[in-house]
Amino acid sequence: MPDTAENGQMAVSMLEKGLAKPCGCPDRAYRLVFMDIEMPQMNGIEATEAIFNILGRRNKDMCRVVAVTAHTSGETKTDCLAAGMSQVLGKPVNPDHFWEAVMKYFYRLSEKEISQMRK
C-alpha cells in the first residue's frame, strides 16, 4: 500500500522516519516519490530539495522524485529538474506515463525493457 503525505513537510518527515529504521539501511527508505508541486506548509519543490539535502546529492539515485503538477510550463519543469526531480508529469496524469515512471524509477528498467513490455 502506498504512503501518502498531506503536505511537503509530512513527506520529508516520512522519508526521515524511513531512514531511521532499526537496521539503519538506506534501502529501507522510499525508492520512488510522486510529489505534487502545490502543497501547504512546504511545496513540492521545497520538499524535494529537503529530501535530497537529507540524502545527499550523491545518493540521489536511491530515491527518485517525480513531479505531478498542472503547471507544465517550461519554467516549472526547469524548477522541478533543478530541485532534483527526475521527471515531470502533467495533470491529469496520463496512466501510460505514470506506468512508465514506475517501471523506470521503481523497478529500474531501461527504456528498451519498458518498450519490450509494451509489445
C-alpha positions as a Markdown table, in Angstrom:
| # | Residue | x | y | z |
|---|---|---|---|---|
| 1 | Met | 0.0 | 0.0 | 0.0 |
| 2 | Pro | 1.5 | 3.3 | -1.0 |
| 3 | Asp | 2.0 | 6.0 | 1.7 |
| 4 | Thr | 0.5 | 9.5 | 1.2 |
| 5 | Ala | 1.5 | 12.8 | 2.7 |
| 6 | Glu | -0.9 | 15.7 | 3.1 |
| 7 | Asn | 1.9 | 18.3 | 2.7 |
| 8 | Gly | 5.6 | 18.7 | 1.8 |
| 9 | Gln | 6.8 | 18.7 | 5.4 |
| 10 | Met | 5.0 | 15.4 | 6.1 |
| 11 | Ala | 6.7 | 13.9 | 3.0 |
| 12 | Val | 10.1 | 14.9 | 4.3 |
| 13 | Ser | 9.3 | 13.6 | 7.8 |
| 14 | Met | 8.1 | 10.3 | 6.3 |
| 15 | Leu | 11.4 | 9.9 | 4.5 |
| 16 | Glu | 13.4 | 10.7 | 7.6 |
| 17 | Lys | 11.5 | 8.0 | 9.6 |
| 18 | Gly | 12.2 | 5.5 | 6.8 |
| 19 | Leu | 15.9 | 6.2 | 7.1 |
| 20 | Ala | 15.7 | 5.8 | 10.9 |
| 21 | Lys | 14.5 | 2.2 | 10.8 |
| 22 | Pro | 16.3 | -0.1 | 13.3 |
| 23 | Cys | 18.6 | -1.5 | 10.7 |
| 24 | Gly | 19.7 | 1.9 | 9.5 |
| 25 | Cys | 19.7 | 0.7 | 5.9 |
| 26 | Pro | 19.2 | 3.4 | 3.3 |
| 27 | Asp | 17.4 | 1.0 | 1.1 |
| 28 | Arg | 14.6 | 0.9 | 3.6 |
| 29 | Ala | 13.7 | 4.4 | 2.6 |
| 30 | Tyr | 11.4 | 5.3 | -0.3 |
| 31 | Arg | 12.6 | 4.4 | -3.8 |
| 32 | Leu | 10.0 | 6.5 | -5.7 |
| 33 | Val | 8.0 | 9.5 | -4.7 |
| 34 | Phe | 5.3 | 11.2 | -6.7 |
| 35 | Met | 5.4 | 14.7 | -5.5 |
| 36 | Asp | 2.6 | 17.3 | -6.0 |
| 37 | Ile | 4.1 | 20.7 | -6.6 |
| 38 | Glu | 1.4 | 22.7 | -4.9 |
| 39 | Met | 1.0 | 21.7 | -1.2 |
| 40 | Pro | 0.6 | 23.5 | 2.0 |
| 41 | Gln | 3.4 | 24.2 | 4.5 |
| 42 | Met | 6.1 | 23.2 | 2.1 |
| 43 | Asn | 5.6 | 23.0 | -1.6 |
| 44 | Gly | 6.8 | 20.0 | -3.7 |
| 45 | Ile | 10.0 | 21.7 | -4.9 |
| 46 | Glu | 11.0 | 22.7 | -1.4 |
| 47 | Ala | 10.2 | 19.2 | -0.1 |
| 48 | Thr | 12.3 | 17.6 | -2.9 |
| 49 | Glu | 15.2 | 19.9 | -2.1 |
| 50 | Ala | 14.9 | 19.0 | 1.6 |
| 51 | Ile | 14.8 | 15.3 | 0.8 |
| 52 | Phe | 18.0 | 15.5 | -1.3 |
| 53 | Asn | 19.7 | 17.6 | 1.4 |
| 54 | Ile | 18.9 | 14.7 | 3.8 |
| 55 | Leu | 20.1 | 12.0 | 1.4 |
| 56 | Gly | 23.0 | 14.0 | 0.0 |
| 57 | Arg | 23.1 | 14.7 | -3.7 |
| 58 | Arg | 25.4 | 11.7 | -4.4 |
| 59 | Asn | 22.6 | 9.4 | -3.2 |
| 60 | Lys | 20.0 | 11.0 | -5.5 |
| 61 | Asp | 19.5 | 7.7 | -7.3 |
| 62 | Met | 18.5 | 6.0 | -4.1 |
| 63 | Cys | 15.2 | 7.9 | -4.1 |
| 64 | Arg | 13.6 | 9.2 | -7.3 |
| 65 | Val | 11.1 | 12.0 | -7.2 |
| 66 | Val | 8.6 | 12.6 | -10.0 |
| 67 | Ala | 6.7 | 15.9 | -10.1 |
| 68 | Val | 3.0 | 15.9 | -10.5 |
| 69 | Thr | 1.6 | 19.3 | -11.5 |
| 70 | Ala | -1.0 | 21.1 | -13.6 |
| 71 | His | 1.7 | 23.7 | -14.3 |
| 72 | Thr | 3.7 | 22.2 | -17.0 |
| 73 | Ser | 5.3 | 25.4 | -18.3 |
| 74 | Gly | 9.0 | 25.4 | -19.2 |
| 75 | Glu | 9.8 | 27.4 | -16.1 |
| 76 | Thr | 8.0 | 24.9 | -13.8 |
| 77 | Lys | 9.8 | 21.9 | -15.4 |
| 78 | Thr | 13.1 | 23.7 | -15.1 |
| 79 | Asp | 12.5 | 24.4 | -11.4 |
| 80 | Cys | 11.5 | 20.8 | -10.8 |
| 81 | Leu | 14.5 | 19.4 | -12.5 |
| 82 | Ala | 16.8 | 21.9 | -10.8 |
| 83 | Ala | 15.4 | 20.7 | -7.4 |
| 84 | Gly | 16.5 | 17.1 | -8.4 |
| 85 | Met | 13.3 | 15.7 | -9.6 |
| 86 | Ser | 13.7 | 13.0 | -12.3 |
| 87 | Gln | 10.6 | 13.7 | -14.4 |
| 88 | Val | 7.6 | 16.0 | -14.5 |
| 89 | Leu | 4.1 | 14.5 | -15.1 |
| 90 | Gly | 1.2 | 16.8 | -16.0 |
| 91 | Lys | -2.2 | 16.7 | -14.5 |
| 92 | Pro | -4.4 | 15.0 | -15.3 |
| 93 | Val | -1.9 | 12.2 | -15.1 |
| 94 | Asn | -1.7 | 10.0 | -18.2 |
| 95 | Pro | -1.8 | 6.4 | -17.0 |
| 96 | Asp | 0.8 | 5.3 | -19.5 |
| 97 | His | 3.2 | 8.0 | -18.4 |
| 98 | Phe | 2.6 | 7.0 | -14.7 |
| 99 | Trp | 3.2 | 3.3 | -15.5 |
| 100 | Glu | 6.4 | 4.2 | -17.4 |
| 101 | Ala | 7.7 | 6.3 | -14.4 |
| 102 | Val | 7.1 | 3.4 | -12.1 |
| 103 | Met | 8.9 | 0.9 | -14.4 |
| 104 | Lys | 11.8 | 3.3 | -14.9 |
| 105 | Tyr | 12.4 | 4.6 | -11.4 |
| 106 | Phe | 11.0 | 2.0 | -9.0 |
| 107 | Tyr | 11.8 | -1.2 | -10.9 |
| 108 | Arg | 14.8 | 0.4 | -12.6 |
| 109 | Leu | 14.0 | -0.9 | -16.1 |
| 110 | Ser | 15.7 | 0.6 | -19.1 |
| 111 | Glu | 13.8 | 2.3 | -21.9 |
| 112 | Lys | 14.4 | -0.7 | -24.0 |
| 113 | Glu | 12.9 | -3.1 | -21.4 |
| 114 | Ile | 9.9 | -0.8 | -20.9 |
| 115 | Ser | 9.4 | -0.7 | -24.7 |
| 116 | Gln | 9.6 | -4.5 | -24.9 |
| 117 | Met | 6.9 | -4.9 | -22.2 |
| 118 | Arg | 4.5 | -2.8 | -24.2 |
| 119 | Lys | 4.6 | -5.2 | -27.1 |
